[in-house]
Amino acid sequence: MSTAERLTSLVGALRTHGVSIGTGETVDAAQAVEALGFADRERLREGLAATLLHSPAQRPVFDPVFDLYFPRGVGAPDTGPADREELRERLARALAANDETLMARLAAEAVDGFGGYGNSPSSDGWSSYQTLDRLRPQTLLARVRDDVRGQQGMSGFTDRLLEDEIRRRIEAFRALVAAEARRRVAERRDRDEIARRAVAPTTDRVDFLFAGKDRLAELRRTVQPLARKLATRLAARRRRAARGSIDLRRTLRGSLSTGGVPMKPVLRRRRPARPELVLLCDVSGSVSGFSDFTMLLVQALHDQFSKVRVFAFVNRLDEVTRLLEHGAADAEGLGARIRAEATLTGWHGSSDYGVALGEFASLYGDALSPRTTVFVLGDARTNMSDPNLPAVREIAERARRVYWLNPEAGAQWGTGDSAAYEYAELVEMHECRNVRQLSALVGRLLPI
């Protein structure tokens, strides 16, 4: 593969992960490659990152993709069969010395010795998980700590900082193992396909339903910056809307003085009135991560509305607005606090949209008015119970707008116990699987 092909393939892979790269940036990257050369791989990495990326948030995608198209090496390492204990011994010394070059070499040896799977010597399967499970680098922490303390004469009060630094080095080694396993697989399979499928997406493209604990924590950290961006967008929409629409009759009447040419359009002035917002949030199972994030986002935008009320449910519904008022300081504990302090379940613990929506319509009808926009957050899976369409119809009739944000892929709607299509006949239902889709929908659908 030529340098030009590597670069264009790198750009193509980054684009599939949502990184916007234009022709000009690609030309700048080519000039960076020509100027920097290949002698210093890390300098080349930084040069391409500087020309192709737009924010630090894109770096976790760029680095593994770069490693695939500009790999550290080719083929297997020039070493014999790896001995587990001997490799752990060398790894402990490399971690203690923070020798990144040696750690990269040991990562290659570890994948080659412990990461292969399949039935033939020419198997094209390598697993970073299998490698790390057999090598268990995390168990070296205490040993490396004692070695570093002995070498540098550190006293006990620095142990916490030292352990944090050693954990960082172990995580760096784990990342090297993952990169090496991807490289070995990519050499025998379709490199472009591996770049698309084996590299974790940026945070704003992670599916809410499949986000692990670490990714959900990353998402929570994006709430405030995203809220500021959306607030600016909503303020701009409100300013445009405040100008009002054209009053055709008064415009034509005024045009009589110019021979019928409407030189000065007359606008109908709108009375500024901040809308009200109601959230109905399913907080059961994997849907809870999506609901928690959206609740935090709306809470951060509360100044844009005259009133915000939030209700959570599993199969019983309870108002949790009071809990959200202090939620920004402890975003990670919001879901646990809601489940501990609100009444969300009755005699069973499964979702029941019919009962929950019926309770809202009968007990909290005062939350609805012609100024109210309602957002329902959930996957519309009823566990084969009655979806209670009359309650949804009543909510839609009493509110100004009702939108349903569904974190499941549209292809899954209507399968199994999903009542998505039944609800979609009464209210607008939108697929909302990740932060990118959520921010686009919130910016477009939130009332002004």
Solvent accessible surface area in square Angstrom, and as a share of the most:
residue,aa,sasa,rsa
1,M,118,0.53
2,S,59,0.38
3,T,56,0.33
4,A,68,0.53
5,E,94,0.42
6,R,57,0.21
7,L,8,0.04
8,T,80,0.47
9,S,27,0.17
10,L,0,0.00
11,V,4,0.02
12,G,30,0.29
13,A,6,0.05
14,L,0,0.00
15,R,118,0.43
16,T,70,0.41
17,H,12,0.05
18,G,17,0.16
19,V,3,0.01
20,S,83,0.54
21,I,10,0.05
22,G,33,0.31
23,T,107,0.62
24,G,48,0.47
25,E,46,0.20
26,T,26,0.15
27,V,76,0.44
28,D,67,0.34
29,A,0,0.00
30,A,45,0.35
31,Q,107,0.48
32,A,16,0.13
33,V,10,0.06
34,E,150,0.67
35,A,88,0.68
36,L,46,0.23
37,G,24,0.23
38,F,112,0.47
39,A,108,0.84
40,D,64,0.33
41,R,45,0.16
42,E,80,0.36
43,R,125,0.46
44,L,2,0.01
45,R,20,0.07
46,E,88,0.39
47,G,15,0.15
48,L,0,0.00
49,A,8,0.06
50,A,84,0.65
51,T,40,0.23
52,L,1,0.00
53,L,28,0.14
54,H,108,0.48
55,S,46,0.30
56,P,122,0.77
57,A,73,0.57
58,Q,29,0.13
59,R,65,0.24
60,P,87,0.55
61,V,1,0.00
62,F,0,0.00
63,D,39,0.20
64,P,20,0.12
65,V,0,0.00
66,F,0,0.00
67,D,22,0.12
68,L,1,0.00
69,Y,1,0.00
70,F,12,0.05
71,P,29,0.18
72,R,129,0.47
73,G,31,0.30
74,V,127,0.73
75,G,27,0.26
76,A,55,0.43
77,P,31,0.19
78,D,151,0.78
79,T,67,0.39
80,G,54,0.52
81,P,141,0.89
82,A,32,0.25
83,D,84,0.44
84,R,86,0.31
85,E,104,0.47
86,E,80,0.36
87,L,1,0.01
88,R,33,0.12
89,E,64,0.28
90,R,52,0.19
91,L,0,0.00
92,A,1,0.01
93,R,134,0.49
94,A,1,0.00
95,L,0,0.00
96,A,10,0.08
97,A,73,0.57
98,N,53,0.27
99,D,56,0.29
100,E,114,0.51
101,T,96,0.56
102,L,36,0.18
103,M,3,0.01
104,A,10,0.08
105,R,122,0.44
106,L,0,0.00
107,A,2,0.01
108,A,17,0.13
109,E,10,0.04
110,A,0,0.00
111,V,0,0.00
112,D,54,0.28
113,G,37,0.36
114,F,24,0.10
115,G,0,0.00
116,G,35,0.34
117,Y,111,0.42
118,G,56,0.54
119,N,168,0.86
120,S,55,0.36
121,P,148,0.93
122,S,75,0.48
123,S,25,0.16
124,D,52,0.27
125,G,2,0.02
126,W,29,0.10
127,S,25,0.16
128,S,31,0.20
129,Y,172,0.65
130,Q,38,0.17
131,T,0,0.00
132,L,18,0.09
133,D,76,0.39
134,R,113,0.41
135,L,1,0.00
136,R,102,0.37
137,P,0,0.00
138,Q,81,0.36
139,T,68,0.39
140,L,2,0.01
141,L,29,0.14
142,A,50,0.39
143,R,97,0.36
144,V,0,0.00
145,R,52,0.19
146,D,74,0.39
147,D,55,0.29
148,V,2,0.01
149,R,71,0.26
150,G,64,0.61
151,Q,128,0.57
152,Q,110,0.49
153,G,66,0.64
154,M,63,0.28
155,S,56,0.36
156,G,42,0.40
157,F,175,0.73
158,T,29,0.17
159,D,35,0.18
160,R,177,0.65
161,L,134,0.66
162,L,13,0.06
163,E,31,0.14
164,D,65,0.34
165,E,54,0.24
166,I,0,0.00
167,R,113,0.41
168,R,118,0.43
169,R,28,0.10
170,I,7,0.04
171,E,105,0.47
172,A,39,0.30
173,F,0,0.00
174,R,79,0.29
175,A,61,0.47
176,L,39,0.19
177,V,0,0.00
178,A,27,0.21
179,A,18,0.14
180,E,18,0.08
181,A,6,0.04
182,R,48,0.18
183,R,13,0.05
184,R,16,0.06
185,V,16,0.09
186,A,2,0.02
187,E,61,0.27
188,R,128,0.47
189,R,116,0.42
190,D,81,0.42
191,R,47,0.17
192,D,55,0.29
193,E,48,0.22
194,I,19,0.10
195,A,0,0.00
196,R,106,0.39
197,R,191,0.70
198,A,46,0.36
199,V,6,0.03
200,A,61,0.47
201,P,51,0.32
202,T,14,0.08
203,T,29,0.17
204,D,45,0.23
205,R,78,0.29
206,V,13,0.08
207,D,25,0.13
208,F,3,0.01
209,L,36,0.18
210,F,163,0.68
211,A,16,0.12
212,G,44,0.42
213,K,157,0.66
214,D,114,0.59
215,R,53,0.19
216,L,34,0.17
217,A,24,0.19
218,E,57,0.25
219,L,1,0.00
220,R,47,0.17
221,R,166,0.60
222,T,46,0.27
223,V,7,0.04
224,Q,85,0.38
225,P,65,0.41
226,L,18,0.09
227,A,4,0.03
228,R,153,0.56
229,K,122,0.52
230,L,0,0.00
231,A,24,0.19
232,T,93,0.54
233,R,96,0.35
234,L,0,0.00
235,A,32,0.25
236,A,25,0.19
237,R,48,0.18
238,R,54,0.20
239,R,150,0.55
240,R,131,0.48
241,A,25,0.19
242,A,49,0.38
243,R,129,0.47
244,G,19,0.18
245,S,69,0.44
246,I,93,0.47
247,D,17,0.09
248,L,114,0.57
249,R,181,0.66
250,R,125,0.46
251,T,8,0.04
252,L,93,0.46
253,R,154,0.56
254,G,47,0.45
255,S,5,0.03
256,L,135,0.67
257,S,101,0.65
258,T,62,0.36
259,G,73,0.70
260,G,42,0.40
261,V,79,0.45
262,P,74,0.47
263,M,130,0.58
264,K,170,0.72
265,P,79,0.50
266,V,41,0.23
267,L,58,0.29
268,R,127,0.46
269,R,187,0.68
270,R,103,0.38
271,R,220,0.80
272,P,126,0.79
273,A,62,0.48
274,R,126,0.46
275,P,4,0.02
276,E,30,0.14
277,L,1,0.00
278,V,3,0.02
279,L,2,0.01
280,L,0,0.00
281,C,0,0.00
282,D,1,0.00
283,V,3,0.02
284,S,21,0.14
285,G,64,0.62
286,S,68,0.44
287,V,7,0.04
288,S,18,0.12
289,G,8,0.07
290,F,0,0.00
291,S,0,0.00
292,D,9,0.04
293,F,5,0.02
294,T,3,0.02
295,M,0,0.00
296,L,8,0.04
297,L,0,0.00
298,V,5,0.03
299,Q,32,0.14
300,A,34,0.26
301,L,3,0.01
302,H,81,0.36
303,D,89,0.46
304,Q,30,0.13
305,F,10,0.04
306,S,63,0.41
307,K,105,0.44
308,V,23,0.13
309,R,44,0.16
310,V,1,0.01
311,F,0,0.00
312,A,0,0.00
313,F,0,0.00
314,V,10,0.06
315,N,5,0.03
316,R,95,0.35
317,L,11,0.06
318,D,30,0.16
319,E,38,0.17
320,V,0,0.00
321,T,28,0.16
322,R,120,0.44
323,L,16,0.08
324,L,0,0.00
325,E,106,0.47
326,H,142,0.64
327,G,0,0.00
328,A,65,0.50
329,A,104,0.81
330,D,72,0.38
331,A,26,0.20
332,E,108,0.49
333,G,20,0.20
334,L,0,0.00
335,G,4,0.04
336,A,65,0.51
337,R,54,0.20
338,I,1,0.00
339,R,112,0.41
340,A,85,0.66
341,E,98,0.44
342,A,12,0.09
343,T,75,0.43
344,L,11,0.05
345,T,62,0.36
346,G,40,0.38
347,W,233,0.82
348,H,57,0.25
349,G,58,0.56
350,S,53,0.34
351,S,13,0.09
352,D,14,0.07
353,Y,0,0.00
354,G,4,0.04
355,V,68,0.39
356,A,0,0.00
357,L,1,0.01
358,G,18,0.17
359,E,27,0.12
360,F,0,0.00
361,A,9,0.07
362,S,85,0.55
363,L,120,0.60
364,Y,44,0.17
365,G,11,0.10
366,D,116,0.60
367,A,8,0.06
368,L,14,0.07
369,S,34,0.22
370,P,114,0.72
371,R,108,0.39
372,T,0,0.00
373,T,1,0.01
374,V,0,0.00
375,F,6,0.03
376,V,5,0.03
377,L,0,0.00
378,G,0,0.00
379,D,19,0.10
380,A,0,0.00
381,R,49,0.18
382,T,6,0.03
383,N,75,0.39
384,M,152,0.68
385,S,36,0.23
386,D,104,0.54
387,P,26,0.16
388,N,37,0.19
389,L,44,0.22
390,P,88,0.55
391,A,8,0.06
392,V,6,0.03
393,R,107,0.39
394,E,67,0.30
395,I,4,0.02
396,A,33,0.26
397,E,130,0.58
398,R,104,0.38
399,A,10,0.08
400,R,101,0.37
401,R,129,0.47
402,V,14,0.08
403,Y,19,0.07
404,W,1,0.00
405,L,1,0.00
406,N,0,0.00
407,P,3,0.02
408,E,20,0.09
409,A,27,0.21
410,G,24,0.23
411,A,91,0.71
412,Q,88,0.39
413,W,32,0.11
414,G,41,0.39
415,T,61,0.35
416,G,67,0.64
417,D,30,0.15
418,S,12,0.08
419,A,6,0.04
420,A,0,0.00
421,Y,123,0.47
422,E,77,0.35
423,Y,0,0.00
424,A,38,0.30
425,E,148,0.67
426,L,49,0.24
427,V,12,0.07
428,E,87,0.39
429,M,24,0.11
430,H,34,0.15
431,E,53,0.24
432,C,0,0.00
433,R,77,0.28
434,N,20,0.10
435,V,10,0.06
436,R,102,0.37
437,Q,57,0.25
438,L,0,0.00
439,S,17,0.11
440,A,58,0.45
441,L,13,0.06
442,V,4,0.02
443,G,4,0.04
444,R,145,0.53
445,L,15,0.07
446,L,2,0.01
447,P,12,0.07
448,I,36,0.18
